[in-house]
Amino acid sequence: MTYGFDTLQIHAGARPDPATGARQTPIYQTTAYVFRDADHAAALFNLQEVGYIYSRLTNPTVAVLQERVATLEGGAGAVCCSSGHAAQIMALFPLMAPGLNVVVSTRLYGGSITQFSQTMQRFGWEARFVDIDDMDAIEAAIDDKTRAVFCESIANPGGHIADLRAVADVTDKAGIPLIVDNTTASPYLCRPIEHGATLVVHSMTKYLTGNGTVTGGVVVDSGTFDWSASDKFPSLSQPETAYHGLKFHETFGPLAFTFHGIAIGLRDLGMTLNPQAAHYTLMGIETLSLRMERHVQNASRIAEWLEKHDRVASVTYAGLKSSPYFDRVAKYCPRGASGLFTVQLKSGYDGCVRMVDSLELFSHVANLGDTRSLVIHPASTTHRQLSDEQLKAAGAGPDMVRISIGTEDADDLIADLDQALIKAG
Ligand SMILES: *Cc1c(COP(=O)(O)O)cnc(C)c1O
């Protein structure tokens, strides 16, 4: 029996607590778990038996969240991490080694551009940035040292929608995984695995939790990639010395990447999500579809209104007929193009700063995907570390304001935007 999304977002992964019958998933606020006996402990440490050892690796509350997100994304398994950025490292860690490279879209969240272009260099990983709409450029950037292609389904902040099927055809041909950051879309609006993604990462900080209370991330594995088809992924296909020569792919099959993420990734990198945060995210996910529908409804109406405003030069919302990505909405995000977009003001950089300072209902914060409407000027904040060229490629020009439309009354949001646009000049 397969359930619909609205049912799964409430029930997937959860069952009444075996000890108490508690209907809601308890917060297992514990560091460690008592072993039945020494043999049980040994079996757990050898990965011969699945169970709980220590909450850096696994925790029952976090496990429910992992199963829930994996189910909503249509994946085989998932590993929760302490942030979206942690999830990106955790996704690449089993694939990469010094001297290897990853091909990355130029249209990414500003923090991700910095993480890929600066910090990953310290690991000896190279990031090769390409226009994700240019299949020839992606193919040309891939060589025998490339271990993945990384892009966002709906890009933050510009709302660009990647042609996932076309990119997946390129990665399939090259025999490497496609990693998709699905943060802006959420699995309610876009399911990248259905379009060929191998791994999906999220900042759960955003729409999945949905109310600005948590920093968290997750890596979902489709379970479909053949890690043993080439010698490119020895961490998954070759004997692991830290586990007496166990081969993850041979032993765990479609769960190889997930088990590696827990048994090696979380064990040694320690980017663990805490059970309290997992609880808040589980609460948020219960209403994901309801919230996303309202985000889309409000964003569509407000983007259309903004596009006609005389102080506005352009609006990037992919749900607008004027968007070059409008045709991709039906294919990749049939329930809508989310609630995030940028507005280009005729009054330039200074006008953007005045607008942000004048808004009253919108909060000026470095976040998105909250029930509250949020605004930020990327060029002076989240994308501040980027060069002019990177800003342009990322869709975050100096005259652009990023807006994350909340679930409030759209009339109130329009009234607030109108008064702030007039003050922007
Ligand atoms: C916020 C964000 C991230 C980083 O997530 P954190 O939880 O802040 O670490 C990654 N990708 C996208 C698209 C984001 O919006």
The ligand as an SDF file (V2000), in Angstrom:
LIG
                    3D

 15 15  0  0  0  0  0  0  0  0999 V2000
   20.5820   27.8880    3.5460 C   0  0  0  0  0  0  0  0  0  0  0  0
   20.9830   27.0530    2.4150 C   0  0  0  0  0  0  0  0  0  0  0  0
   22.0480   26.1600    2.5220 C   0  0  0  0  0  0  0  0  0  0  0  0
   22.8850   26.0290    3.7610 C   0  0  0  0  0  0  0  0  0  0  0  0
   22.1170   25.5160    4.8010 O   0  0  0  0  0  0  0  0  0  0  0  0
   22.4250   25.7800    6.3640 P   0  0  0  0  0  0  0  0  0  0  0  0
   21.3830   25.0070    7.0660 O   0  0  0  0  0  0  0  0  0  0  0  0
   22.3220   27.2590    6.5600 O   0  0  0  0  0  0  0  0  0  0  0  0
   23.8210   25.2910    6.5960 O   0  0  0  0  0  0  0  0  0  0  0  0
   22.3470   25.3630    1.4230 C   0  0  0  0  0  0  0  0  0  0  0  0
   21.6470   25.4550    0.2850 N   0  0  0  0  0  0  0  0  0  0  0  0
   20.6190   26.3130    0.1390 C   0  0  0  0  0  0  0  0  0  0  0  0
   19.8740   26.3670   -1.1450 C   0  0  0  0  0  0  0  0  0  0  0  0
   20.2570   27.1410    1.1960 C   0  0  0  0  0  0  0  0  0  0  0  0
   19.2340   27.9970    1.0460 O   0  0  0  0  0  0  0  0  0  0  0  0
  1  2  1  0
  2  3  1  0
  2 14  2  0
  3  4  1  0
  3 10  2  0
  4  5  1  0
  5  6  1  0
  6  7  2  0
  6  8  1  0
  6  9  1  0
 10 11  1  0
 11 12  2  0
 12 13  1  0
 12 14  1  0
 14 15  1  0
M  END
$$$$
